[in-house]
Amino acid sequence: MKRKIVTWNIQHGGGSRASLVADWILRLDAHLIIITEFRLGTSGYFLFDVLRAAEYYLSYPNVGEGVNTLLVASRSEIVEEKPLDDTLPDQRHLWVVNVGWLELCAAYMPLGKQKHPYWK
């Protein structure tokens, strides 16, 4: 069975483009979607609602509103979700999701020297 995986950096949480982002993502009809620079807030909750209505399962690191992170949406049930390494300074950058047919590590790296611990 072929499966489509899409990844997209929506930049700054999508903001006023959230409905355009949602329309584009739904048109692709992907099995798995990784969205980077996802943010909880008005745009993020809108994307949650759209993806859940389209019967996607959602996974994301537990962060506060307005913080750039990532969101994984899957047509398959999410079996496990966790940080890659809980000794890293910030768990939102490397997020592991297992959907049964695939285990992946979604990455959204910090800028500059802050990324050094994540490369190790």
ZIURNOR-V21368 format. One record per backbone hydrogen bond with DSSP energy under -1.0 kcal/mol. NH is the residue of the N-H (numbers start at 1). CO is the residue of the C=O. If there is no record, write none. Layout:
nh->NH co->CO
nh->NH co->CO
This chain:
nh->6 co->32
nh->8 co->34
nh->10 co->36
nh->13 co->37
nh->14 co->11
nh->17 co->14
nh->18 co->15
nh->21 co->17
nh->22 co->18
nh->23 co->19
nh->24 co->20
nh->25 co->21
nh->26 co->22
nh->27 co->23
nh->28 co->24
nh->31 co->4
nh->32 co->4
nh->33 co->73
nh->34 co->6
nh->35 co->71
nh->36 co->8
nh->37 co->69
nh->38 co->69
nh->45 co->41
nh->46 co->42
nh->47 co->43
nh->48 co->44
nh->49 co->45
nh->50 co->46
nh->51 co->47
nh->52 co->48
nh->53 co->49
nh->54 co->50
nh->55 co->52
nh->56 co->51
nh->57 co->74
nh->59 co->72
nh->63 co->61
nh->66 co->40
nh->67 co->64
nh->69 co->38
nh->71 co->35
nh->72 co->59
nh->73 co->33
nh->74 co->57
nh->75 co->31
nh->79 co->98
nh->80 co->98
nh->82 co->96
nh->84 co->94
nh->88 co->85
nh->93 co->90
nh->95 co->106
nh->96 co->82
nh->97 co->104
nh->98 co->80
nh->99 co->102
nh->101 co->99
nh->104 co->97
nh->106 co->95
nh->108 co->93
nh->114 co->111
nh->115 co->112
nh->116 co->113
nh->118 co->115
nh->119 co->115
nh->120 co->116
